[in-house]
Amino acid sequence: MRWRDGEHKERYTLITKEIDGKEQLRDEGYHVIDLHDITLLSERFLADRTR
C-alpha cells in the first residue's frame, strides 16, 4: 500500500491519562483523547446498549 501517494492524509492522535489545555489543542486542530473522554464514550455506549 502506498502511503504518501497524495490520496491519503496522515492524522495523529494523542491519547494519555490527562491533558491540560485539551480544548485549546482541539481548537488548533489536534486530535486529543484522555482517560476522561474514553470513560464518557464508554458510559454513553453502554447506556445506548441497555435501552
Sequence and secondary structure as in RCSB ss.txt:
>XXXX:A:sequence
MRWRDGEHKERYTLITKEIDGKEQLRDEGYHVIDLHDITLLSERFLADRTR
>XXXX:A:secstr
  SSSSS     EEEES  TTHHHHHHTT EEEEHHHHHHHHHHHHHHHT 
